[in-house]
Amino acid sequence: MPAILLAVTGLDPRPWEQRMRALAPRRDIYLWPQRLGDPADIAYACAWHAPRGLFARLPRLQAIFSLGAGVDHVLADPDLPDVPVVRIVDPDLTMRMTEYVVLHVLMHHRRHRLYDTQQRERVWHEHEQAPASAVAVGVMGLGVLGRAAALALRRLGFRVAGWSRTAKTLPDVETFHGDDGLEAFLRRTEILVCLLPATPATHGMLKLELIRKLERDGAAGGAYLINAARGALQVDADILAALEEGSLAGATLDVFASEPLAPASPLWRHPKVTITPHNAAASDPRARRQRVAPDRALRARPAARARGRSRAGILGRDQKGLRPNQNDSGLFKDFARPRGHTRCCGPACGVPKRRDGRWARCYAASS
């Protein structure tokens, strides 16, 4: 029976290995780099920041599963083989991100950093507090995570708006889309939450020019940034400059272009910056159920959408996506070749095409 490779860096792989052995007792589970076994035996790779070039060494690889919400760490491999790339859509991960976003929006809204400072200085002073209904929060990225966060904030009473590359709708949430809608979205936003995927179009997007467009004279008492998406989206020097000039009153940063954040970074000691170690929505192996199937919680779906096509659905429900053969009841079904395309390219991509013998990733923004 085809084996599973677990290739993880930056996380403890043992909980994942234990969970997989419990859910797929008939499968051989290989662990990189300790127990790689025979590469020809491996059909599936479960990965989080696996070393580049590893997948190309697996001649019978059928699919790569990202053990988190994003797939950019997989797509960064220049030698990525021609196999489907699958991301996990999991209610537990979605709830963790919602918790993080709500926590830090409320922290800025209720001026928690200011009261922390007063506590250290033994100052008893109450500041005027605006209601949530007077504060405009904007969520960039209306995928699974962004939608859940936006709706949770709306239930708390905030004036919530969302921005995405393509037109989307949410109940009781004003939505903007595309380049034409971005400036209007920013002008009405006091607390900006970024949950966009990392693509060439979003690289370096959180820069000084964008930050300066945020609403600074609203009920929140300034503009705030929360980035729980990807570090490649933000320009650290521009965030510092915005804080110094007053374009930002505060920032929460969970991700950085280079992780862990260098000890010498001035962000560590900035009094208006909250740093967390990329833990906004860590994947929990205990949250996964027993099978990859349409009605099970290990809901893996192709991380792609072709321009002009419907989003590839949960496994087994969309012919454009991965189609499981009905010959294995274990954790991973054996996959037939996808119809319509042969490799998925991330949550904001279209169908890749061969150009000069290489795959060209077509980013049809769909965040």
C-alpha positions in Angstrom: 0.0 0.0 0.0 1.4 3.5 -0.9 3.2 5.2 2.0 2.7 8.6 3.5 5.7 11.0 4.0 5.5 13.5 6.8 7.9 16.4 6.1 7.7 19.1 8.7 10.1 21.9 9.8 9.4 24.5 12.5 6.9 22.2 14.2 7.1 19.1 16.3 6.2 16.3 13.9 5.5 13.7 16.6 1.8 14.6 17.2 1.1 14.5 13.5 2.8 11.1 13.2 0.9 9.7 16.1 -2.4 11.0 14.7 -1.7 9.6 11.2 -0.7 6.2 12.6 -4.0 6.1 14.5 -6.1 7.1 11.5 -4.2 5.1 8.9 -2.9 2.0 10.6 -2.5 0.1 7.3 -0.2 2.7 5.9 3.5 3.1 6.2 4.3 6.5 7.7 7.7 7.8 6.8 9.2 10.8 8.6 11.7 13.2 7.0 14.6 13.3 7.6 14.9 10.4 10.2 13.0 7.7 8.4 12.6 8.5 4.7 12.5 4.9 3.6 12.3 4.0 -0.1 11.3 7.2 -1.9 9.5 5.0 -4.5 7.1 3.8 -1.9 5.7 7.3 -1.1 2.4 8.3 -2.7 1.4 11.2 -0.5 3.4 13.9 1.2 2.0 15.9 4.2 4.2 18.9 4.5 4.9 22.1 6.4 7.9 24.0 5.0 9.5 20.9 3.7 13.0 21.4 2.2 13.1 22.4 -1.4 13.8 19.6 -3.8 12.4 16.9 -1.5 9.2 16.3 -3.5 11.1 16.0 -6.8 13.0 13.0 -5.3 9.7 11.0 -4.9 9.1 9.3 -8.3 5.6 8.0 -7.5 4.2 11.0 -5.6 0.5 11.5 -6.2 -0.4 14.5 -4.1 1.0 17.0 -1.6 -1.0 18.0 1.4 -0.2 21.3 3.2 -0.7 20.9 7.0 -1.9 24.5 7.2 -4.2 27.0 5.6 -1.6 28.2 3.1 0.3 26.5 0.3 2.8 29.2 -0.5 5.5 27.2 1.3 4.9 24.3 -1.1 4.8 26.5 -4.2 8.1 28.2 -3.4 9.9 24.9 -4.3 11.3 25.6 -7.8 11.4 21.8 -8.4 7.8 21.1 -7.5 6.6 18.1 -9.4 3.5 17.9 -11.5 1.1 16.7 -8.8 -1.9 18.2 -7.1 -1.3 20.4 -4.2 -4.1 20.3 -1.5 -4.8 22.6 1.4 -6.8 21.7 4.5 -10.0 23.5 5.3 -10.7 22.7 8.9 -13.3 24.3 11.2 -10.8 24.2 14.1 -8.2 26.2 12.2 -10.9 28.7 11.1 -12.1 29.2 14.7 -8.5 29.7 15.9 -8.0 32.5 13.3 -11.3 34.0 14.3 -10.3 34.0 17.9 -7.0 35.7 17.1 -8.6 38.4 14.9 -11.4 39.2 17.4 -8.8 39.3 20.3 -6.6 41.8 18.6 -9.3 44.0 17.2 -10.8 44.2 20.7 -7.3 44.9 22.1 -6.9 47.9 19.9 -10.5 49.0 20.3 -10.4 48.9 24.1 -6.9 50.4 24.2 -5.4 47.5 26.1 -1.8 48.4 25.4 -2.4 51.8 26.9 -3.9 50.3 30.0 -1.0 47.9 30.2 1.4 50.9 30.3 -0.7 52.5 33.0 -0.6 49.4 35.1 3.1 49.2 35.0 3.3 52.9 36.0 0.5 52.5 38.6 -1.7 55.0 37.0 -5.4 54.9 37.6 -7.0 56.8 34.7 -10.1 55.9 32.6 -10.1 57.0 28.9 -13.2 57.7 26.9 -14.3 54.5 25.1 -16.3 54.5 21.9 -18.8 51.7 21.2 -18.0 49.0 18.7 -20.8 50.3 16.5 -18.8 53.5 15.9 -15.6 51.7 14.8 -14.9 50.7 11.2 -13.0 47.4 10.8 -11.9 46.3 7.4 -11.0 42.7 6.5 -8.7 42.1 3.5 -9.3 38.7 2.1 -12.7 37.1 2.1 -11.8 33.4 1.8 -12.8 30.9 4.5 -10.8 32.6 7.2 -11.7 36.1 6.3 -15.4 35.5 6.0 -15.5 33.8 9.4 -13.6 36.7 11.1 -15.7 39.4 9.4 -18.9 37.8 10.5 -17.7 37.4 14.1 -16.7 41.0 14.2 -20.1 42.0 12.8 -21.8 40.1 15.5 -19.9 42.1 18.1 -21.3 45.3 16.6 -18.4 46.7 14.6 -18.9 48.4 11.3 -17.3 45.7 9.2 -16.4 45.8 5.5 -14.5 43.3 3.4 -12.2 43.6 0.4 -11.3 40.9 -2.1 -9.8 40.6 -5.5 -13.1 39.5 -7.0 -16.7 40.4 -6.0 -18.1 38.6 -3.0 -21.0 39.2 -0.7 -21.5 38.7 3.0 -24.7 39.3 5.1 -24.6 42.7 6.8 -21.1 43.3 5.6 -20.2 46.0 3.1 -17.9 44.5 0.4 -15.4 46.1 -2.0 -13.4 44.3 -4.7 -10.6 44.9 -7.1 -8.2 47.8 -7.6 -11.2 50.1 -8.1 -12.6 49.3 -4.7 -9.5 49.2 -2.7 -9.1 52.9 -2.0 -12.7 53.4 -0.9 -12.3 50.4 1.4 -9.2 51.8 3.0 -10.6 55.3 3.4 -13.4 54.0 5.6 -11.3 51.5 7.6 -9.8 52.3 11.0 -8.7 48.8 12.0 -7.3 46.9 9.1 -7.2 43.1 9.3 -5.1 41.3 6.6 -6.0 37.7 5.8 -4.9 37.7 2.1 -2.9 34.8 0.6 0.7 35.4 -0.5 0.8 35.9 -4.3 2.9 38.0 -6.6 -0.1 40.5 -6.6 -0.1 40.8 -2.8 3.7 40.8 -2.2 4.7 44.0 -0.3 1.1 45.2 -0.3 1.1 46.5 3.3 3.4 49.4 2.6 3.4 53.1 3.6 1.4 54.2 0.6 -1.5 51.9 1.5 -1.3 52.5 5.3 -1.6 56.3 4.8 -5.0 55.8 3.2 -6.5 54.4 6.4 -9.0 56.5 8.5 -7.1 58.1 11.3 -9.8 60.5 12.7 -12.5 58.0 13.5 -13.8 56.6 16.8 -10.9 54.2 17.2 -8.5 57.2 17.8 -6.2 56.2 15.0 -5.5 53.6 12.4 -4.4 50.1 13.4 -3.0 47.1 11.4 -3.4 43.4 12.1 -1.5 41.1 9.8 -2.2 37.4 10.4 -1.7 36.4 6.8 1.8 36.1 5.4 4.9 38.0 6.2 5.7 38.6 2.5 2.7 41.0 2.4 4.2 43.5 4.8 7.1 45.9 4.5 8.5 46.1 8.1 10.3 49.4 7.5 7.2 51.0 6.2 5.2 49.8 9.2 7.8 51.4 11.5 7.7 54.6 9.5 3.9 54.7 9.7 4.1 54.3 13.5 6.6 57.1 13.9 4.7 59.6 11.7 1.4 58.7 13.2 -0.2 57.1 10.2 -0.6 54.0 12.4 -1.5 54.1 16.1 -0.6 50.5 16.6 0.0 47.1 14.9 -0.3 43.4 15.6 2.0 41.3 13.6 1.9 37.5 13.6 3.9 36.9 10.5 7.2 38.1 9.0 9.1 37.7 5.8 11.9 35.9 7.7 10.9 33.8 10.7 11.7 33.8 13.5 11.9 37.6 13.6 15.6 38.7 14.1 16.4 39.7 17.6 17.8 43.0 16.3 14.5 44.0 14.7 13.2 47.3 16.1 9.7 45.9 16.0 10.4 43.8 19.1 10.8 46.9 21.4 8.3 49.2 19.8 5.7 50.3 22.3 2.9 50.3 19.8 3.6 46.9 18.3 2.3 43.5 19.4 4.3 40.5 18.1 3.1 36.9 18.1 5.2 33.9 16.8 3.0 33.0 13.8 0.5 31.3 16.1 -2.7 32.9 15.0 -4.1 29.7 13.6 -1.8 26.8 14.1 -3.0 23.4 12.7 -3.9 20.9 15.4 -3.5 17.2 14.4 -6.1 16.3 17.0 -8.7 18.2 15.1 -8.6 15.9 12.1 -11.1 13.1 11.8 -10.6 9.8 10.1 -10.9 10.2 6.3 -10.5 12.5 3.4 -14.0 12.4 2.2 -16.8 14.9 1.4 -18.5 14.5 4.8 -15.4 14.3 7.0 -13.5 17.0 8.8 -10.1 16.4 7.1 -11.6 18.6 4.4 -8.9 18.9 1.8 -9.7 20.7 -1.4 -7.5 21.8 -4.3 -6.0 25.1 -3.5 -6.9 26.7 -6.8 -9.6 28.3 -8.8 -9.6 28.7 -12.5 -10.7 32.1 -13.9 -14.3 31.7 -15.0 -14.8 28.4 -13.2 -16.5 27.5 -10.0 -14.2 26.9 -7.0 -13.0 23.4 -6.8 -15.0 21.8 -4.1 -14.2 19.4 -1.2 -12.6 16.1 -2.3 -14.9 13.8 -4.2 -17.5 16.5 -5.0 -15.9 18.4 -7.9 -14.6 16.9 -11.0 -12.2 19.7 -11.6 -10.5 18.7 -8.4 -8.9 15.6 -7.0 -11.1 12.6 -7.5 -10.6 9.7 -5.0 -10.7 6.2 -6.2 -13.0 4.0 -4.2 -10.4 1.4 -3.3 -9.2 2.5 0.1 -11.0 3.4 3.2 -7.9 4.7 5.0 -6.9 8.2 5.8 -5.9 8.9 2.2 -7.8 7.6 -0.7 -5.8 6.9 -3.9 -6.3 9.7 -6.3 -7.1 9.6 -10.0 -5.6 12.3 -12.2 -7.5 15.6 -11.8 -9.7 16.7 -14.6 -9.3 20.2 -16.1 -5.9 20.9 -14.7 -2.9 19.0 -13.3 -1.6 21.2 -10.6 -3.1 23.5 -8.1 -1.4 26.8 -7.5 -2.6 28.4 -4.3 -5.8 30.0 -3.0 -5.6 32.8 -5.5 -4.5 31.1 -8.6 -5.8 30.0 -11.9 -4.9 27.0 -14.0 -1.1 26.7 -14.6 0.2 26.3 -18.1 3.4 25.1 -19.6 5.7 27.8 -20.9 9.1 27.0 -22.3 9.0 23.6 -20.7 8.2 25.0 -17.2 5.0 25.6 -15.2 3.9 29.2 -15.2 1.6 29.9 -12.3 -1.4 31.9 -13.4 -2.7 34.0 -10.5 -6.3 34.8 -11.1 -6.9 36.7 -7.8 -9.8 35.2 -6.0 -9.1 36.1 -2.4 
